[in-house]
Amino acid sequence: MDFYTIVKYLFLGIFQGFTEPIPISSSGHLVLAQHFLGIEEPGLTFEILVNTASLFAVLLVYREDIWRLIVNGLGYFKEKTPENKRDFHFIVYLIIGTIPAGVIGIVFGDVIEEHLSSVVTIGITLIITGTALWLIRNLRGSKNDGDLNAKDALIIGLAQAVALIPGISRSGATIVAAMARGMKAETALRYSFLLYIPVSFGVMLLGIKDLIEAPPAASMTVPYVLAFLGSLIASYFSLKWFMNIMVRGNLKYFAFYCLIVGLLVVMFI
């Protein structure tokens, strides 16, 4: 195994991990990195691997919220306390919010990947992402976890489905939709990343068949392990960093970044 291959996969793992939680589109940036740096497409197996690492990072960061939802959600069937009711309904709204991306991904996933993954398309969608972030940059909602409803969940779920298009940030789209629906920044962020969990699990489960049918070569074990660890660590610290940014209300910087990168891509490709 040559040193360049190890460095390449480690870089891609860290790069994907860092860009996954923040609203700049990790999928779009991977395509741009491959295009401008001349890095070949690492393949579906690699994509599933690094996305799973990001999933583990999200589970780690939100472990207390997840455990509370499980305990109170199940507890609702025994005792309908206000806390149990709030968390049970939150779980229901996560399920509702997951449906649009699941359905559209299954039905149109191949079409999106084939026709909407060009560099120019990513430039345009980054501009859209940046514009959306700019429009909601000053919103300060009032909705907490217990104030959500099915309409909120459906709208945010549809936003997540739109983010199947490379260049449309998943976290950006869901946070924009959530804040536009009047959620507090903390609630919008938590709902966005808890919504990421079932979708990411679905991708991982669907990818198991491909991993079984086309396992990576034994010679790729070290690069893949390093990429997984790089993505896991980068995703964890990137998410913690982004949580602090959300508290301070500094989404405008991500808006500037997406607009500038998107414009440069469209102008010079």
N, C-alpha and C positions, 0 to 999 in steps of 0.2 A: 504494500500500500504506500503510494508516494505521499510526500508531505503536503503537496498542493491540494490533493483530494481531501485530506483531513482538514486542512485550513478552510477549504471551500465549504464543506458541509457544516463545520463549526460556525462559520460566518453566517451561513443561511439560517441555521438554527437560532442563533442569537438575534439576527435581524428579524426573523419572523416573530420570535418571542417578544421582542421589544415593541414591534409595531402592532401586535395583535390587540392589546387592551386599549391603546390610545386611538382617537378618532381620525386616523389618517389612511386607513385601509391597508391591512397587512398583505392581502392578496394582490392588490394593485402595486404595492411597492416591491413585492417579490418579482412580478413581471417586469417592472422597470429595472430592477437590479440585474435580472437575467439579460435584459436587452442592452443596457449600457455597459455592463461589466463583462459581457460575453460569457455569462455562466449558463451552461446548458440546463434545460429543465430536469430537475432531480427525480421527477416521477411521482406517481400517486402514493406509493408506499412511504416516501419521505414526507409528503404533505400530511398524510394521516398521522405519522409519527410526531411531527412537531406540533400539530394541532392538539393531539392528545396531551402533549407536555403542557401546552397552554391551558388545557382543561384542568389538569392536575393543579396548576398554579391558582386558578380561579377557585377550585374546591378548597385549597389551603387558605386562601385569603378570606373566603366567606364561610369557613367551616362552622363558626358559631351560629350564623344566620341559618345555615342549612340544617344544623342539628335542632335549632329552635323550631323551625318550620316542620320538621319531621315529628318531633315530640308533640307540639301543639296541634298539628294537623290531624294526627292520629287520636290525640286526646279529645278532639272535637266530637268524636263519635260517642265518647263516654260522658263528657261534661262540657256543655256549651257556654263556657266562660267567654268574656269579651276578647281575651287574648287568643284563646283557641279558635274562636270564630274569625278573628282578623287573619290569623295565619292560615286557616283552612281556606278562606276565600282567596288569599294571596296565592296559594298553590293552584287553585282553580284558574286564576287569572294567568298564571304562568303557563298552564296547559293551553288555554285559549290563545295566548300570545305565540305559542310554539307552532300552532297548526298552519298558519299561512306559509311560513318558510318551509315547513315539512312538505306540504302539498306541492307548492311551486317548485321546490328543489327536485322532487321526484319526477314531476311532469316535464319541467322545462330545463332541468339542470344541464343536460347535454347540449341543448340549443344555446343556452347562455354561455357555456364554456367555448363552444365552437365559433359563435358569431360576435360575442361581446367581450373578448379578451385581448383585443388589439391594443397597442400602446396608445394610439390616438384616442380610442374609447376611454381608456383609463385617464388620460389627460382631461377629457371632458367631464368624466364622473368625479374626478378630484375637485374640479371647479364647482360642481354641484354640491359636493360635500362641504367645501369651504364656505360657499354662499349660505347653506342651511345653518352651519355653525355660527356664522356671523349674525344671522337674523335672530337667533335665540340667545345670543351671548349675554344679554342683560335681563333675561327673564328670571324671576324669583318666585317660584310657585309656592303653594301652601299645602298641597296634598301629601299626606303621609301614607304609610303602607295600608292603613285601615280605610283610607278614602278612595281607593281605586275601585273601578267598576269594569264591567265586561267591555264596554265601548273603549275605554282606555287601553285595555289589553289587546283588543282586536286591532286598533289603530297602530299601536306599537309593534304588534306582530306583523302587520302589513309592511311597516317600515323595515323590519328585519328581513322580510322577504325581498324587498327592493335591494337590500345590501348583498344579495346573491350576485349582483352585477359587480365585477371587479372594479375597484376605484371608489365605490360607495362603501364607506366605512360602516361596519355592522354596529360597533359601539356608538359611532357618531349618529347614525340614522335612528337608532332606538332612543338615545338620549335626547336628540332633537325632538322626536315625537313625544317622548314622555314629558319634557319640559314645556312643550307647546300645549300639552294637556293639563298643565298647571301643577306638575309634581315639583316637590322640593328637589334640589340638586342631589342630595344624599339618597332620596328615595328613587329618583330616576336612575342613578348609577347602580344601586343595588338591584333594581328590577332588571336593568339591562344585562347585568352579568349573571344573574340567576337565570335569566332567559337564555343566555348563551349555553348553559349547561346541558339541557335536554337536546338542543340542536347539535352540539358537539358530540354528545353521546351517540346520537343517531348516525352522524357521519362516521364515527369510530366503528359502530356496529356494522354499518353497510360496507365498511372497508375491510372488515375481517376476512370476508370471502376472497377479496383481491390479494390480501396478504398471504392467505393459505395457498392460493393458486400460483402466486408469483412472489415467493419469499425473496428477500434481498440476499445477494451472494454472501457467503461466509466472509469474504475479504472486505465487505462493507460494514462489518459489525462495529469496529472502532469508530469510523466516521458517523454512523447512525447513533451510537450511544452518546458521543460527544455532542451531536446536534440536538438530541433529546434533552440532555442536561443543560445545554446552552439555552435552549428555548424555555425550559422550565424555570431556570433562574432569572432569565431576562423578563419573562412574562410576569413573574412574581413581583419583581422590583418595579417594573413598568406600571403595573396596576396600582401598587401602593403609591407611586409617584403621582399617577393620574388622579387617584382619590383625593390627594392633597390639593391638586390643581382645581378639581371640581368644587371643593369647599371654598376656595378663594374666588371662584367665578372667573377663571382666566381662559375660557374657551376661545377667546378671540385670537390667541396665539396659534392655535391649531387651525383656525379659519384662515389666517394669513398664510400659514405654511401650505395648506392644501391649495389655496388660490394661486400662490406663486409657483409651486411645482406644476400644477395643472396647466397654467398659462405657458410655462417654459416648454412643457412637453408638446402642447398643441402648436406652439410657434416654431419649434425647431425640429420636429419630426417630419 
